[in-house]
Amino acid sequence: VRQHMKTAAKQDEKKSEQQAAPAKKGALSAQIQRAIIQGIVGAVVAAGMSAVTDPVVNRVLVKRMPIGAAIRDVKPAQIAKYFRTTLTTNVIKFPMYEVLSQLCEKLPVPTAMRGVAVGAIFTTATLPITNYRFCKSMGEPISFGALYKAYVPTVIRDVIYGVARTKARQAYRPRLGPNRQFAAMFCEVMTGCLVSAPGNELRGYFLQPPARRLPVSEFFQLNRFVRSTSLGAMVMALSLGVGAAVTPRLERSFKRLTAAAPASCAPCTTATAPKK
């Protein structure tokens, strides 16, 4: 009797798992879709902002120019041309990072390891895109070596960013609730950018041309660090915050369109159906 009861319990457990599997797949699919939409919206917003700020930030970060001099060094024609680059690279990178983040959230590993996985995979896959964009913003020649320049500092930066964002998500989301998407994402991304800022400075140091590389004591200065970090972090946090706020509305609009499409096509189908 006990054996029969154990067998029946196992069968019930297996049935419940089989019934729950489609729901889990549906939830994961919805999360991935939401992450893609959020990333695309953030990418478009960031592209408009980055077309102006990237050339300035990179001059402050790598050439260590004052903000006023960096702004004067960037021409409107460069901004217009660079917008195409930022839009293309952002539409690849932003959704990819958000999807990776959602997938790694499901891994049965400690929080820190999820952040490490996201940062390492993302950097390895997208570093050529990141460095291509950097070369375009600085007007530097593009070569194979330039596309993989500063790999180790970039991995360090993105791993720290991934861990910090994962920790910040767990801290901010329960406190802010589901109705404050912009604030939650803004705080999450801003925390990630600020915590990983030293890694970004290290990347900037190694992106300098070796022949014109500034001494360590001259390159790493607090005022320059604050300038480059604040600009870059603000662009990222604002763009992804807007993406998080707009995504639910876009999802609802998309669902309404998909629900209305079959209804609108029904009369056409009826009209064109062959008579028996």
C-alpha positions in Angstrom: 0.0 0.0 0.0 2.8 2.4 0.9 4.6 1.6 -2.4 1.3 2.3 -4.3 0.9 5.6 -2.5 4.5 6.6 -3.3 4.0 5.7 -7.0 0.7 7.7 -7.1 2.4 10.7 -5.5 5.2 10.6 -8.0 2.8 10.4 -10.9 0.8 13.4 -9.5 4.0 15.3 -9.1 5.1 14.5 -12.7 1.6 15.6 -14.0 1.8 18.9 -12.1 5.3 19.5 -13.5 4.1 18.8 -17.0 1.1 21.1 -16.6 3.3 23.9 -15.2 5.9 23.6 -18.0 3.9 25.4 -20.7 3.1 28.2 -18.2 6.8 28.6 -17.3 7.8 28.7 -21.0 5.1 31.3 -21.6 6.3 33.4 -18.7 9.9 33.2 -19.9 8.9 34.1 -23.5 7.0 37.1 -22.2 10.0 38.2 -20.2 12.3 37.9 -23.2 9.8 39.8 -25.4 9.6 42.5 -22.7 13.4 42.7 -22.5 13.8 43.0 -26.3 11.2 45.9 -26.5 12.7 47.6 -23.5 16.2 47.3 -25.1 15.1 48.6 -28.5 13.3 51.6 -26.9 16.3 52.3 -24.8 18.6 51.9 -27.8 16.7 54.5 -29.8 16.6 57.0 -26.9 20.3 56.4 -26.1 21.2 56.8 -29.8 19.8 60.3 -29.9 21.6 61.3 -26.7 24.8 59.4 -27.4 25.2 61.0 -30.8 25.8 64.2 -28.9 27.4 63.0 -25.7 29.6 60.1 -26.9 32.1 62.2 -28.9 32.3 64.5 -25.9 32.6 61.8 -23.2 35.2 59.9 -25.2 37.3 63.0 -25.6 37.0 63.6 -21.9 37.7 60.0 -21.0 40.6 59.2 -23.4 42.1 62.6 -24.4 41.4 64.1 -20.9 40.0 67.3 -22.5 37.9 69.7 -20.4 34.2 69.5 -21.2 34.1 72.9 -22.8 37.0 72.1 -25.1 35.5 68.7 -25.9 32.2 70.3 -26.9 33.9 72.8 -29.2 35.9 70.0 -30.8 32.8 68.2 -31.9 31.1 69.5 -35.1 27.3 69.2 -36.0 28.2 67.2 -39.1 30.1 64.7 -36.9 27.1 64.3 -34.6 24.7 63.7 -37.6 27.0 61.1 -39.1 27.7 59.5 -35.8 23.9 59.1 -35.0 23.7 56.3 -37.7 26.5 54.4 -35.9 25.0 54.8 -32.4 21.5 53.7 -33.6 22.9 50.6 -35.4 25.1 49.5 -32.5 22.6 50.3 -29.8 19.8 48.2 -31.5 22.2 45.2 -31.3 23.7 45.8 -27.9 20.9 47.0 -25.7 18.3 44.2 -26.4 21.1 41.6 -26.3 22.1 42.7 -22.8 18.6 42.9 -21.5 17.8 39.4 -22.8 21.0 38.0 -21.4 20.2 39.5 -18.1 16.7 37.9 -18.0 18.1 34.5 -19.1 20.9 34.5 -16.5 18.4 35.5 -13.8 17.0 32.0 -14.1 20.4 30.3 -13.5 20.6 28.3 -10.2 23.8 30.1 -9.1 24.6 32.9 -6.6 23.6 36.5 -7.7 27.2 37.5 -8.2 27.9 34.6 -10.6 24.9 35.7 -12.7 26.4 39.1 -13.1 29.7 37.6 -14.0 28.1 35.4 -16.6 26.2 38.4 -18.2 29.2 40.7 -18.2 31.7 38.1 -19.7 29.3 36.8 -22.4 28.2 40.2 -23.4 31.6 41.7 -23.7 33.1 38.8 -25.6 30.2 39.0 -28.1 30.0 42.7 -28.5 33.5 44.2 -28.0 34.1 44.6 -31.8 30.9 46.7 -32.0 31.8 48.7 -28.9 35.3 49.5 -30.2 34.0 50.2 -33.8 31.7 52.8 -32.3 34.5 54.2 -30.2 36.7 54.6 -33.3 33.9 56.3 -35.2 33.3 58.8 -32.3 37.0 59.6 -32.2 37.6 59.7 -35.9 40.3 57.0 -35.6 41.1 54.4 -38.3 39.4 51.0 -37.9 41.5 47.9 -38.0 41.2 44.3 -36.6 43.5 45.1 -33.7 41.4 48.2 -32.9 38.2 46.1 -32.7 39.6 43.9 -29.9 41.6 46.6 -28.1 41.3 46.8 -24.3 39.5 43.4 -24.0 40.5 42.6 -20.4 39.7 46.1 -18.9 36.3 46.0 -20.8 35.5 42.5 -19.4 36.4 43.7 -15.9 34.2 46.7 -16.3 31.2 44.8 -17.7 31.5 42.0 -15.1 31.4 44.6 -12.3 28.5 46.3 -14.0 26.6 43.1 -14.4 27.1 42.1 -10.7 26.2 45.6 -9.5 23.0 45.8 -11.7 21.9 42.3 -10.5 22.3 43.3 -6.9 20.7 46.7 -7.4 17.7 45.1 -9.2 17.1 42.8 -6.2 17.4 45.8 -3.8 15.3 48.4 -5.7 12.5 46.5 -7.4 10.7 45.3 -4.2 10.9 48.7 -2.7 9.7 50.7 -5.7 7.1 48.3 -6.8 5.8 47.4 -10.3 4.3 50.8 -11.0 7.5 52.8 -10.9 9.4 51.2 -13.8 11.3 54.3 -14.7 12.6 54.9 -11.2 13.5 51.2 -10.7 15.5 50.9 -14.0 17.1 54.4 -13.6 18.4 53.5 -10.1 19.5 50.0 -11.2 21.5 51.2 -14.2 22.9 54.3 -12.4 24.2 52.0 -9.6 25.8 49.7 -12.2 27.4 52.5 -14.0 28.8 54.2 -10.9 30.1 51.0 -9.3 31.8 49.9 -12.6 33.2 53.4 -13.3 36.8 52.6 -12.2 36.7 49.8 -14.8 35.6 52.3 -17.4 38.5 54.5 -16.5 40.9 51.6 -16.8 39.4 50.8 -20.3 39.9 54.5 -21.3 43.6 54.4 -20.2 44.3 51.3 -22.4 42.3 52.8 -25.4 44.9 55.6 -25.7 47.4 55.3 -28.5 50.5 53.8 -27.0 52.7 56.5 -28.5 50.6 59.2 -26.9 49.6 57.5 -23.7 49.5 59.8 -20.6 51.4 58.8 -17.5 49.2 57.0 -14.9 49.4 59.9 -12.4 48.3 62.4 -15.1 45.5 60.2 -16.5 43.8 59.1 -13.3 42.5 62.3 -11.7 39.4 62.8 -9.7 37.9 65.7 -11.6 38.3 64.0 -14.9 36.9 60.8 -13.5 33.8 62.6 -12.3 33.2 64.3 -15.6 33.4 61.2 -17.8 31.5 59.0 -15.3 28.6 61.4 -14.7 27.9 62.0 -18.4 28.1 58.3 -19.4 26.0 57.1 -16.5 23.3 59.7 -17.0 22.8 58.7 -20.7 22.6 55.0 -19.9 20.2 55.4 -16.9 17.9 57.8 -18.6 17.6 55.8 -21.9 17.0 52.5 -20.2 14.6 54.2 -17.7 12.5 55.5 -20.5 12.6 52.1 -22.2 11.3 50.5 -19.0 8.5 53.1 -18.6 7.4 52.9 -22.3 7.6 49.1 -22.7 4.3 48.1 -20.9 2.4 50.6 -23.1 4.0 49.2 -26.2 3.2 45.7 -25.1 -0.5 46.6 -24.6 -0.7 48.3 -28.0 1.0 45.3 -29.6 -1.6 42.9 -28.0 -4.5 45.1 -29.1 -3.2 45.1 -32.7 -2.6 41.3 -32.8 -6.1 40.8 -31.2 -7.7 43.1 -33.8 -5.9 41.6 -36.8 -7.9 38.3 -36.9 -11.2 40.1 -36.4 -10.5 42.6 -39.2 -9.5 39.8 -41.6 -12.6 37.6 -40.8 -14.9 39.5 -43.2 -12.3 39.3 -46.0 -12.0 35.5 -45.4 -15.8 35.1 -45.5 -16.1 37.1 -48.6 -13.5 35.3 -50.5 -14.5 31.8 -49.4 -15.5 29.6 -52.3 -19.2 28.7 -52.6 -20.2 25.1 -52.2 
